[in-house]
Every structure is written in C-alpha cells, then in structure tokens.
Amino acid sequence: MVFGYYHVTLRTIQKGILPEIDNLPNTRISEKIKLGHIMWIPFIPLGKVWVMEKGGQMYSMAYPAVQMLNASLGKSKTPWYSFLGLILIPVIFIFFTLGNFIDDQQRDKRYKAQFEKTLSTNLDKVNNPSKSDIFMFKDKRGKKLGLKVAYSTADSVYFLTPRDNENKKWHNDKWAAGYFASENPTREVAFAKQDLKKTFKNTYRESMYGKGIASGAKVPLDGLIQLDKIITISDTEQIPVVSEIEDRKVRADFDRFVKNANNLDSLISLIDTESHDYYAGLLQKAKGNDQELVEAYRLQKNAKNCLYELLLYTKYVYLKNDGKTSTDFTSKETKKDYLFFLKLLEKGFLSLDNKVLQNLQITDVTIPQKDKAELRLRASSNLLQRTTNVNFTVKMTKENNQWKLNLPSTYHYTENQIRYVNGGSKQWREMVRNNVSSVGDDVLIGNEWFF
C-alpha cells in the first residue's frame, strides 16, 4: 500500500520487571508506536500502544494494565524517525530549489558570456559599419524594423529606411536582406553612434521602458526604439526576392496557368523545364524493374502516394500499349500524349473543375531566390466525400522572364487530401494496385509494391 500505517516496537518488558505478569507463558509485552506512512516512509506518529504478543499476533491490553506499566516504567520518548516524512519535505524542497538556483546561475553565466561576446562584436560594427549590415530595431511594444547601412561618419551612421512598416517580416534575417536588395529604398535617417551603443547595452535583461533612442518621425516605429541586433548577410548566401512587382508577376503567371491548364498545347509551354525532365525521367524509370521504381517512390517526400500511382500506372497501363507508346519525351506529341494520360488520372491541378479553380486562393507568395517561387494556396477538396478546404504549396520557376509552374509540386494538393483520411495512404495504395491489376491478365505487379 502506498498510504497506510504500521507498528514499530519501542520497548519490550523483560521477565522479573513486573512480577504481576510473569506468569503468562510464551507471551511478550511490548510498547509500540503506530506510524502513518507514504511509500513506506514514516510520515507522522499516530500514537503509542501497549500490546501482548503471542504466536505472531498482537492483543490490546486493558486500561488498568497500561496505567500500571506507564507508572512503573515511565513514558517513552517518540523517536525522531517518526517524523521522517515531515523532515524530508523541506529537505527535498531545499534540494530542488538549490539545484534550480545553481542551474539558473550557470544558465545566466552562459547567457551573459554569450551576450558580452555579441555585444563586443556589435559595438565594433557600430563603430565601423559596412554597407552589408542591417541594424534591427524594436520599440517597447516589440514591433521590429530593419534599417540598412548607407554610409557612416566619425560620429553617426546613416541608414536606408522603408517608408512604411506594414506586412514586413523582420523576424526573418534573410527576408530583411532580400527586402533591401530588392526594393533598395533611398530615404535616409541618421543616428549617433554613441546613442546606438548605449541603447544596445541596455538590452541585457533590462526593460527598455524609458530607455532607447527617440525615433520621432524618422522611422515607422512608436516612441523610443532600441537596437536589438545587427545582421550581416554574405554575398554567397541565397537571399529571397522581396519585391511587390515580382510578387504580382508570380501571381499573374500562376493565374494564366490556371486559366489555360485544360489546353494541352498551352500546358506544355506553361510548365517549367524541371517538370518536363521529371516526366521524362519517370518514363525511363518505368521501363526498369520494380525494385528501382520502389526506390524512386521512397525518395519522394512531398507526394509519395501520387508518385506511387504515377509509377504503377505508367509502367503497367501507359507503357502497355503493345510497345507502340513512345517514351521519347523530347517530342511535343509525346509530351501531349503523356500529359493527357496524367489528366485522365485526375491528380494535382490537371483535375480541377471550374468551381474549384474559381475559389482557389493564394494565401502567400515567397521567392526564396531570384528564379524560384513558392505559393501557399487554399482550395476546396475534389476527392473527399465531405467538402474541405485544403492548404497546400506549389512551386514556380522563372524561365525566359516568365514564371512557369512546376507541375509535380501540384500533387501536394492531392497528397494532403489523402492524409485527411484515417489510414488514407494504405487505402490509396491498395486501390491503385487493384485498379492496375484489373487492366488485364498479363499485368503482374511485383512483390516490391506490397509494403
């Protein structure tokens, strides 16, 4: 039992001490203390009792006999271990408190050492800023702003500043670098180096209320501002393109694809080179053995189930046409033929009806590098029995000054719907195998597909 009580013997009466009870054969008279316990640890005494012990059993004694024993022998002392549980509570509390205090001290020491190192580096950058530096500021509400160094003098640093601070993602260092690389604002503000260094020192575990640089109307922040950190993006790092003009172009070219996706001739010219290479490689892989196809399937991360279907249908259905089907994806006719085959599979964007396309929403556009874009989208489902909004991501590539869609990335739309169903992946693969097997008696799916 976790909670309960037990008895511990305090003293035992020897023969001859009380002649009145010496005539009891095979009997021992003892005084015991009743201890309440938690996890067998004595927690608190619950009283003392005189008992007769015989044959492993305890029998309570009459009150007159107990009075006689106490009068003759005196009262016993309560042992210290009766309160062991109560003693352990403050001991354990002190132990953990001391441990946490030591951990906090060590953590604070490491934090302070790191801060001092960062402080030293950043104070040097304040004294000698470079044009690749971006100074990150914040106000007392935690709102942030990036200012890019334009030039400096002996006592001041001059910055390029955005005219507004709406919808900016200053928490992302590369985004900040991309913003100034793309927009290159020309409005300048200046701050004294001494003020910059002073406010930066105050960021170590101190409230910035009442401290900081008075921004006034210089920058789109409120009240006093404080230097939070200084970032430097090297020329070798990939920085995103942050341009409203380029953002609008990505959206416009995506809309053009959506409007022309049902036209195969247009589709060929609206998908990127990577898509063409992807399908050319798929046709070549499908001519190999099943084990190679399974390995290709397992390497895919974002559209495993769709690739599984494409591989099986390509190998056992598309290429089954008595050897007459061409696998030379360089010709326009083969491209049209295979893209039409993909449309029949009704996966990705090649299956969306006008209702779904009209309700398709672009929730965000990012351009991680100058020729690559990612669109976060939301559309109603086209596979689920119950209409559900599906969030997914597609990719685009800029080729010949036009943003073209990466068609395989649109399988993410279908893949996310499969994940909505409990056990959907397993059911999906089983359905595809059954459908492929029903094509003809000569279709034999290798054992590698059953996993």
C-alpha positions in Angstrom: 0.0 0.0 0.0 1.2 3.5 -0.8 -0.6 5.1 2.1 -1.3 3.4 5.5 0.3 2.6 8.9 2.4 0.1 10.6 3.8 -0.5 14.2 7.3 -0.3 15.4 8.4 -1.7 18.7 9.7 0.9 21.2 10.5 -1.4 24.2 9.8 -4.9 25.5 9.1 -5.9 29.1 11.7 -8.5 30.4 10.9 -11.2 32.9 11.1 -10.1 36.6 10.4 -6.4 36.0 6.7 -6.7 36.7 6.1 -9.9 38.7 2.3 -9.4 38.2 2.6 -10.6 34.6 5.5 -13.1 34.7 3.0 -16.0 35.0 1.9 -15.6 31.3 3.6 -18.3 29.2 5.1 -17.6 25.7 3.9 -14.1 25.9 5.8 -10.9 25.3 4.6 -7.4 26.4 5.8 -4.6 24.2 5.1 -0.9 23.7 4.7 0.0 20.0 4.3 3.2 18.1 1.8 3.5 15.3 3.3 5.3 12.3 1.4 6.7 9.3 3.4 6.2 6.1 3.6 7.3 2.5 5.6 4.9 0.2 6.6 3.1 3.4 8.4 6.2 4.6 7.3 7.1 8.2 5.4 10.3 8.0 3.7 11.1 11.3 3.2 9.2 14.6 -0.4 8.2 15.3 0.0 7.2 19.0 1.6 4.6 21.3 0.1 1.4 22.5 1.0 -1.5 24.9 0.3 -4.9 23.4 0.7 -8.6 24.3 2.4 -10.6 21.5 1.8 -14.3 21.2 2.2 -16.6 18.2 2.8 -13.6 15.9 -0.4 -11.9 16.9 -0.9 -8.7 18.9 -3.6 -8.2 21.5 -4.5 -4.9 23.1 -4.1 -4.6 26.9 -6.7 -3.5 29.4 -6.5 0.1 30.5 -5.5 -0.6 34.2 -2.6 -2.7 33.0 -1.5 0.1 30.6 -1.7 2.6 33.6 0.4 0.3 35.7 3.1 -0.1 33.0 3.4 3.6 32.4 3.5 4.3 36.1 6.2 1.8 36.7 8.4 2.4 33.6 7.6 6.0 32.8 6.6 7.3 29.4 8.8 6.5 26.4 10.2 9.1 24.0 8.8 9.4 20.5 11.7 8.5 18.1 12.8 11.1 15.6 12.3 8.9 12.6 8.5 9.0 13.3 8.6 12.4 11.6 10.9 11.4 8.8 8.4 12.3 6.1 7.8 15.7 7.5 11.6 16.2 7.8 12.1 15.1 4.2 9.6 17.6 2.7 11.8 20.8 3.4 15.0 18.8 2.6 13.6 17.8 -0.8 12.3 21.4 -1.4 15.7 22.8 -0.4 17.5 20.3 -2.7 15.4 21.1 -5.8 15.4 24.8 -5.0 19.2 24.8 -4.6 19.5 22.7 -7.8 17.4 25.2 -9.8 19.2 28.1 -8.3 22.6 26.6 -9.4 21.2 25.8 -12.9 19.8 29.4 -13.2 23.2 30.8 -12.1 25.0 28.7 -14.7 22.5 29.5 -17.4 22.7 33.2 -16.6 26.5 33.0 -16.7 26.4 31.3 -20.1 23.8 33.8 -21.4 25.8 36.8 -20.1 29.1 35.4 -21.6 27.4 35.0 -25.0 25.8 38.4 -24.7 29.2 40.0 -23.8 30.7 38.3 -26.9 27.8 39.5 -29.1 27.9 43.0 -27.5 31.6 43.3 -28.3 31.1 42.2 -31.9 28.2 44.5 -32.4 29.8 47.5 -30.8 32.6 47.1 -33.3 30.1 47.1 -36.1 28.5 50.3 -34.7 32.0 51.9 -34.8 32.8 50.5 -38.3 29.5 49.6 -40.1 29.6 48.1 -43.6 27.0 48.5 -46.3 26.1 44.9 -46.0 24.9 45.4 -42.3 21.3 45.7 -41.4 20.5 47.1 -37.9 17.4 45.6 -36.4 15.4 47.9 -34.0 12.3 47.3 -31.8 10.0 49.6 -29.9 8.6 48.9 -26.4 5.6 47.1 -28.0 8.0 44.6 -29.6 7.4 45.8 -33.1 10.5 45.5 -35.2 12.2 47.4 -38.1 15.3 46.9 -40.2 17.5 49.7 -41.3 20.3 49.1 -43.9 23.5 51.0 -43.6 24.1 53.5 -46.3 27.3 55.1 -45.0 28.8 56.4 -41.8 30.8 59.3 -40.4 33.0 59.6 -37.4 30.1 60.0 -35.0 26.9 58.9 -36.9 25.5 56.1 -39.0 23.2 56.8 -41.9 20.6 54.3 -42.8 18.2 53.5 -45.6 14.7 53.0 -44.2 11.4 51.7 -45.6 8.7 54.3 -45.8 6.2 52.1 -44.0 6.3 49.0 -41.8 3.2 47.2 -42.9 3.3 43.4 -43.6 7.1 43.3 -43.1 8.8 40.1 -41.9 11.7 41.5 -40.0 11.9 38.4 -37.8 13.5 36.6 -40.8 17.1 37.8 -41.3 17.2 36.7 -45.0 13.9 38.3 -45.7 15.3 41.6 -44.3 18.3 41.3 -46.6 16.1 40.4 -49.5 13.9 43.4 -48.9 16.7 45.9 -49.1 18.3 44.0 -52.1 15.0 44.1 -54.0 13.5 47.4 -53.0 16.6 49.5 -52.3 14.9 52.4 -50.6 16.6 55.8 -50.9 15.1 57.6 -47.8 17.9 58.2 -45.2 17.9 58.6 -41.5 20.9 59.1 -39.2 21.6 58.1 -35.6 24.6 59.0 -33.4 26.9 56.1 -32.8 27.0 56.9 -29.1 23.2 56.5 -28.9 23.3 53.2 -30.8 25.9 51.7 -28.5 24.2 52.9 -25.3 20.8 51.5 -26.2 22.3 48.2 -27.3 23.9 47.7 -23.9 20.6 48.2 -22.3 19.1 45.1 -24.0 20.7 42.7 -21.5 17.8 41.7 -19.1 16.6 45.2 -18.7 13.3 46.7 -19.5 13.5 49.2 -22.4 10.8 51.3 -20.9 12.1 54.8 -20.6 15.3 53.8 -22.4 16.2 54.0 -26.1 16.6 56.4 -28.9 13.8 58.9 -29.6 12.8 57.9 -33.1 10.3 60.8 -33.7 9.2 60.7 -37.3 12.4 59.2 -38.6 11.3 55.6 -38.7 7.9 53.8 -38.7 8.1 52.7 -35.1 6.4 54.1 -32.0 8.2 56.2 -29.3 11.6 55.1 -28.0 13.4 52.5 -30.1 16.2 50.1 -29.1 18.9 48.4 -31.1 18.1 44.7 -30.9 20.8 43.1 -33.1 23.0 43.6 -36.2 22.9 41.1 -39.1 25.3 40.7 -42.0 24.3 38.6 -45.0 27.3 37.5 -47.0 27.3 37.7 -50.8 27.4 33.9 -51.1 24.1 33.4 -49.3 20.9 32.9 -51.1 18.6 35.7 -50.2 14.9 35.9 -51.2 13.5 38.4 -53.6 11.2 40.8 -51.8 9.5 42.9 -54.4 5.9 43.8 -54.8 6.4 44.0 -58.6 7.8 40.4 -58.7 5.2 39.2 -56.3 2.4 40.5 -58.7 4.1 38.9 -61.7 4.2 35.5 -59.9 0.5 35.7 -59.1 -0.4 36.8 -62.7 1.6 34.0 -64.3 0.0 31.5 -61.9 -3.4 32.8 -62.9 -2.5 32.4 -66.6 -1.6 28.7 -65.9 -4.9 28.1 -64.1 -6.9 29.6 -66.9 -5.1 27.5 -69.6 -4.5 24.3 -67.7 -7.1 22.4 -69.8 -5.4 23.2 -73.1 -2.6 20.7 -73.7 -0.7 22.9 -76.1 -0.7 25.8 -73.6 0.1 23.4 -70.8 3.4 22.3 -72.5 4.6 25.9 -72.6 3.3 26.9 -69.1 5.2 24.2 -67.1 8.9 24.6 -66.2 11.8 22.6 -67.6 12.1 20.7 -64.3 8.6 19.3 -64.9 9.5 18.1 -68.4 12.7 16.5 -67.0 10.6 14.9 -64.2 8.2 13.2 -66.6 11.0 12.2 -69.0 12.8 10.5 -66.1 9.6 8.9 -65.0 9.0 7.3 -68.4 12.6 6.0 -68.3 12.3 4.6 -64.8 9.0 2.9 -65.6 10.9 0.7 -68.1 13.1 -0.6 -65.4 12.5 -3.3 -62.8 10.0 -2.8 -59.9 12.7 -2.5 -57.2 14.2 0.6 -58.9 10.7 2.1 -59.1 10.1 1.4 -55.4 13.4 3.2 -54.5 12.3 6.2 -56.6 9.0 6.2 -54.7 10.6 6.1 -51.3 12.9 9.0 -52.1 9.9 11.3 -52.8 9.0 13.3 -49.7 6.0 15.6 -50.5 4.0 13.4 -52.9 4.7 9.8 -52.1 1.2 8.4 -52.8 0.8 10.3 -56.1 4.2 9.2 -57.3 3.3 5.6 -56.3 0.2 5.9 -58.5 2.1 7.5 -61.4 4.8 4.9 -61.4 2.4 2.0 -61.3 0.0 3.4 -64.0 2.9 4.4 -66.2 4.6 1.0 -66.0 1.5 -1.2 -66.3 -1.0 1.0 -68.2 0.6 3.7 -70.2 3.5 1.6 -71.5 1.3 -1.5 -72.0 0.1 -0.3 -75.4 1.8 -3.2 -77.3 5.1 -1.3 -77.3 3.6 1.4 -79.6 3.8 4.1 -76.9 6.8 6.4 -77.2 8.9 7.2 -74.2 10.9 9.9 -76.0 9.7 12.9 -74.0 11.6 15.4 -76.2 8.9 15.4 -78.9 5.8 17.6 -78.5 3.5 14.8 -79.4 4.8 12.5 -76.7 4.5 15.4 -74.2 0.9 16.0 -75.1 0.2 12.3 -75.1 1.6 11.8 -71.6 0.1 15.0 -70.2 -3.3 13.8 -71.5 -2.7 10.5 -69.7 -1.9 12.4 -66.5 -5.2 14.4 -66.9 -7.0 11.0 -67.0 -5.5 10.2 -63.6 -7.1 13.3 -62.2 -4.4 14.2 -59.8 -2.9 17.6 -58.9 -4.2 20.6 -60.9 -5.0 18.6 -64.0 -8.3 17.5 -62.5 -9.6 20.8 -61.0 -13.0 21.8 -62.3 -14.0 25.5 -62.8 -15.8 25.7 -59.5 -12.6 24.7 -57.6 -10.4 26.9 -59.7 -12.7 30.0 -59.2 -12.4 29.5 -55.4 -8.7 28.9 -55.4 -7.0 31.4 -53.1 -3.3 32.4 -52.9 -2.6 32.9 -49.2 1.1 33.8 -49.5 3.9 34.1 -52.1 7.6 33.8 -51.3 10.5 34.0 -53.7 13.4 32.3 -51.9 15.8 33.1 -54.8 15.6 35.1 -58.0 14.2 32.3 -60.2 12.3 30.2 -57.6 8.9 30.9 -56.1 6.6 29.2 -53.7 2.8 29.8 -53.4 0.8 28.8 -50.4 -2.7 28.0 -51.6 -6.2 27.1 -50.3 -8.8 25.3 -52.4 -11.8 23.1 -51.7 -11.2 19.4 -51.9 -12.0 17.4 -55.0 -11.5 13.8 -53.6 -13.1 13.9 -50.1 -16.7 13.0 -49.6 -17.2 16.0 -47.4 -16.1 19.3 -48.8 -13.0 20.5 -47.0 -10.6 23.4 -47.5 -7.2 22.1 -48.4 -4.0 24.1 -47.7 -1.0 23.2 -49.9 2.1 24.6 -51.6 3.1 24.7 -55.3 6.4 25.8 -56.8 7.1 28.0 -59.8 10.3 28.7 -61.8 11.2 31.8 -63.7 12.3 31.0 -67.3 12.7 33.5 -70.1 11.2 36.2 -67.9 8.0 34.1 -67.3 7.0 32.3 -64.2 6.2 28.7 -65.1 4.5 26.1 -62.8 6.3 23.0 -61.5 3.5 20.6 -62.3 4.7 17.7 -59.9 4.5 20.1 -57.0 0.7 20.4 -57.5 0.4 16.8 -56.3 0.7 18.3 -52.8 -2.9 19.3 -53.2 -4.0 15.7 -53.7 -1.5 14.3 -51.2 -2.9 16.5 -48.4 -6.4 15.2 -49.1 -5.2 11.6 -48.8 -3.8 12.5 -45.3 -7.2 13.7 -44.2 -8.5 10.1 -44.2 -7.6 7.8 -41.4 -5.4 5.1 -43.0 -5.7 7.0 -46.3 -2.2 6.2 -47.6 -2.7 2.4 -47.2 -6.2 2.5 -48.7 -4.9 4.6 -51.6 -2.1 2.2 -52.5 -4.4 -0.8 -52.2 -6.9 0.9 -54.5 -4.3 1.7 -57.1 -2.9 -1.8 -57.1 -6.4 -3.3 -57.6 -7.1 -0.9 -60.4 -3.9 -1.7 -62.2 -4.4 -5.4 -61.7 -7.8 -5.1 -63.4 -6.3 -3.8 -66.6 -5.5 -7.2 -67.9 -4.5 -10.8 -67.1 -0.9 -10.1 -68.3 -0.4 -7.3 -65.7 1.8 -8.6 -62.9 2.7 -6.2 -60.1 6.0 -7.2 -58.4 6.2 -8.0 -54.7 8.2 -4.9 -54.1 5.0 -2.8 -54.3 3.4 -4.6 -51.4 4.9 -2.9 -48.3 
